[in-house]
Amino acid sequence: MQLLRNLYQVGGDLNGITWCGVDASFEDANTYAIQTPEGIALIDCGNGDTLPQIFDNMRYWGLNPEEIRACLITHPHRDHAGAAHLLKQRGVTLYAHRETASAIAAGDERCCGYLYHKPFVPCEVDTAVEDGDTVSVGGVTFSAMHLPGHTRGCTAWVFSLENRQIAACGDVIGTLLCGDFGWDGSIDFDKPLYIESLRRFARLDVDIMLAGHGLSYFHQPRRRVEQVLASALSQWR
Ligand SMILES: [Zn+2]
């Protein structure tokens, strides 16, 4: 699904762009593809089982999977990062926050394979980043905003494309119509950290927020972040 010139959603089973079960669900997170003059950057990569579907979707939009240069991962849960090892085998450079890189290298419970009764295949992230670090892919600069809470390593990737400021937030914000927050069952879930991350995220004004699952936000996404912060402050006492 094309979202802007040079920006596509190429995976995600909540709206059936990928499919891996009987019903649409949260088994496969949204994968985004950004076409740059020098190759393609992905944000997240799905659970691994759906990678052939993601590649088919890319080809439909005229994007060559051979041109994927980088994958920027929001957090280590299997529905978002399960395909990381497969991309790595193809020579794609993986980027993630240090905490996310640590979980992906271990492939342990922080990656939540157990939720799906499937293993998480570990791999080494090529470049571990810290809050505020930037990654440049084909002239597009992605800035890492560390927003722990849903997991220790949660990261929004903030970038500019087509004169718009865009934040890909993974599961920091719940999916429209499906609740305010990312799932709270991760072994490294942390409410106090989550609230501080929401306070910080609510100060960021962007034009578009790319969701971890389901629908993205094209109108005043900051208001949505403020709503989620309000829910956290009123419910998490
Ligand atoms: Zn998650």
Residues whose N, C-alpha, C, O or C-beta is under 5 A from the ligand:
A	BS01	ZN	H77 D171
